[in-house]
Amino acid sequence: MEDFSFYRQVTLPHFPEKPEKSILIPEKIGPYKIDSLLHRGSMSLLFLGSLSGDNKLLAIKVLSPQL
């Protein structure tokens, strides 16, 4: 009998309870509408966004403002 626990894993991302206040999330980056911040790395920011008029979600990675 197979173990199906792999297929029942939680796939939702983990977000910290207190978001950092120092990051200002832009409404748009170029033609992309920004919905939320997914991750902050040491050199870049990863945003969740979409192209205007399109329902496809995109990951948009940009350099940190201090760089």
C-alpha positions, 0 to 999 in steps of 0.5 A: 500500500502506498503512503499518500502523505506526500500528496497531502502536504500543506502547500501554502506559503509561510508568512511572518505574523508581523510584516516589516514596516520598512518596505513600501510596496508599490502599486505598479512596477512597469506594466505590472500591478503589484498585489503583495510582497512574497519574499525579501532577500539580501539583494532583491524583493519578490512580489506577486503581481499581474499584467494589467487586464490579465488574470495570470499571476506572476512573480516579479523580482527586483533589486532592493532599493538600497542597491 
